[in-house]
Amino acid sequence: MKLDNSPLRPTEHEARAALERFLGASDFALRPYPGGLRSNVYEATKGDGSRLVLRMGHGDTREHLKGSVHWASQLLPLDIPLPRILHAELSGPLPYTIMSHIDGRHLGDAYRSLGAHGRKKIALQVAQLQGAVSHLPLGVAFGHGLSADDPRLHSTWPAFLESQLVRSRERIAQQGVFNPSVVDRAQRVLQPLEDYLASILPTPFLSDTTLRNVLVGSSGLMGVVGVDSVCFGDPVLVLALTQMSCLASGRSTDYVAHWAHEWSLSTRHRAALDAYTALFCVGAMAGMAMPPNGGSGGAEPTQAKRLEAILRSLAGS
């Protein structure tokens, strides 16, 4: 991919200037949100206490911002609680969107304090939200699409899953923490499901309503953020990613169990749930880097052992 000459990360100065142009005023406080994966995110609090959110990227994240605008236009009419896009400037060197603010905490931050009853309530709400997303038209291909006709989509669901395993194998080989043969174990769990996987239709669902991007409050689900793409395929995949997030962080999986019950998962679906979780486990392994200079990182060895134990429980040795 050809890179733009724009900076890799826009600065707070540029974020403030974009908001001043939109508001026609400068009397607001600006606070950065940590951890934006593809863009810088800022919360602006105006003098009257109302808040806006600005998301600013660069040349290589332009398509993701375009995807967020496109899917907001498709999902908001279905009453999916996304932020409203108030303004978008996608053609300049630093593309950005300005959105309404949704109150709430990320589910992962609130998970334990919610208690079992609170987690059950939110699991049912998210399961129903995904049901509403499925009212979008079926896709024409499979995988994560910034639009329904994204050329990066795959011709079949098994081809999409294989692409995820290939990427994990390549990254594991580069990182040097695990043996790339762990990917073979995840592939073996998928093999008995060949007929099931071949039967999957390109059903639309949100692939990242896990422990992040789901905002919750005292009344339950408040909203969903960070939607750049829609996934077309088996919605059980998002449940597996959620299960993997819980297992990797040592959280209770009661949330996953309530969601699975709401969806009335069959024995076949539950086998797919565990197989997809194994796929995400090797994906998590692929994200672990060897400590610098061959040293032993603090939490890294512990997490590596946890991931190995999770994969063993799902896929054997």
Residue, then its C-alpha position, 0 to 999 in steps of 0.5 A: m500500500k502506498l503511504d501518504n505523506s501525512p503524519l502517522r498520528p495527527t496531533e492535538h493541535e490538528a484535532r482542536a483546529a478541526l473542532e473549531r472549524f466545525l463549532g465556530a468557537s474555541d471554548f471547549a476542553l479537549r481530552p484524548y481517548p487512549g488506545g485508538l487502533r487506527s486513529n486518534v480519538y478525542e472528547a470535546t466538552k463544550g461550555d454548556g457541558s455537552r460533549l462531542v467525539l472527534r476521530m482523526g486518522h491519516g491516509d492509511t486509515r481513510e478507508h476505515l473512516k469512510g467505512s464508519v460513515h457508510w455503516a452508520s448510514q445503514l445501521l442507525p435506521l435499524d435502531i442500532p445505538l451507534p454515535r451519530i455522524l455530525h460531520a465528516e471530512l474524508s478527503g484531506p490529508l488528515p481525514y476525520t469524523i465528528m460524532s455525538h457522544i454516548d455515555g457509558r463505560h466499556l464492557g470490559d472495564a465494567y465487567r466484574s462490577l456489573g455482577a452476574h445479573g448485570r452481565k446477563k442483561i447486557a448479553l441479552q441486549v447485545a444478542q438482540l442487537q445482533g439480530a437487528v443487524s442481520h436484517l441488513p441484506l445478505g452479503v455477496a461475499f464473506g469476511h470483514g467489509l468496509s462496504a458490502d462490495d469490499p474487494r477484500l471479501h472472500s468467496t467462501w466462509p472457509a476461505f475467510l477462516e483460512s486467511q485468518l489462520v494464514r495470517s496468524r501462522e505468519r505472525i507467530a513465525q515472526q514473533g518467535v514466542f510460539n511454534p507455528s504448529v499451534v495453528d495446525r491444532a486450530q485447523r484440526v478442530l475446524q476440519p470436522l465442521e467442513d459441511y457446516l462451514a460450507s453451508i454458512l450464508p453471508t449473514p451480516f453481523l458486527s464482529d467486534t461487540t466483545l468486551r470493548n466497543v460495547l458501552v454500558g451503564s446502570s440501565g444496561l447497554m448504552g451504545v456501540v462504538g468503533v464500527d468501521s466494518v460489518c462481517f458477513g458470515d457466521p454470527v457465532l464468530v463474534l460470540a467466539l471472539t467474546q469467549m476468547s476475550c473472557l478466557a484470556s483475561g481470566r473473566s467469567t464466561d457466564y456472559v457468553a453462556h447467556w448470549a449463546h442461550e438467547w441465540s438457542l445455539s445447537t450442538r453444531h453451533r456450539a462446536a463451531l463456537d469452540a472451534y472459532t475460539a481456538l482460531f482466535c486463541v492462535g490469533a492472540m498468540a500471534g499478537m505476542a512479541m518476544p521480550p527485547n534482547g531475549g529477556s523475560g517480560g513481566a506478564e508475558p510468560t504467564q499470558a503465554k502459558r494461559l493461551e497455551a492452556i486455553l488452546r489445549s482445552l479447545a484443541g488438545s495437544 
